[in-house]
Amino acid sequence: MSSNNPNISEPPKKFIKSPSDLTTLKNDPDFHPIVWIDCESGLTKKVVESEQTLKQVEQELYDYILKYTNPKTAVLAGNSVHMDRAFMMREMPKVLDHLHYRIIDVSTLTEISRRHNKTLLNKLPPKKGAHTARADILESIEQLKWYQDNYLKSPEDEK
């Protein structure tokens, strides 16, 4: 896992049990197109086959972050992370309550770059598009590191 702390272990892969067979929804013309992506990536199949409940996954995630962070210090970070925060407010309040109230939205850096330095933005490595929470997290970490190395220069780097 990419991290500034080499002592952090790989987070476990978790899939929350779906209450129904979501694969049938891809044939519904009124359903959101993301279902097509999820069916193709295998995510839909994994949540349908999973035996883990939302509460189980919330507790395991809470235990994992508790092992590495102090209350109210770790920030929620990622791409369009406000959507993750909204989900967590509704479904995983215990985890969200442990985190700092601020968030780091990597997609904000992309939007700033798009308006400020398109040449540099064109060098941003393309997304892999695996569409799983774990893959999205790791991709966001790599993107943030890229921005740190290429766009957010420290005063020492400028010398």
C-alpha angles and dihedrals in degrees: 000000000000111000142137087234112067090195094068112104127219110280114242120258109246133180120189115225113254116222092225144020101280093185089080090060093069087074091056108099091205095055122101116268091236087082088068090055092046092049091050094047093050093242094118092053091049095053092045091052096041120108096196119108125219091251092052092051092045091053093047091049091048091050090049096052092040088059091059107027142052119231116280095005107091117077126216107243138177143090115319085351093169086080090054089049091051090051091048093049088057102034109019108031093151091061094043092049090058093055129081113263093241123085135202111220109195091193087065088065089051091053092047090049091049089057099035109034116008092169091062092042090057088063093057108117111251120256118256093217099213090151099212123120093241095049091046091051093050091045091051090051090052091047092051090049089051090052090048091052097041110024112017100059119184119227088254091057091053093060 
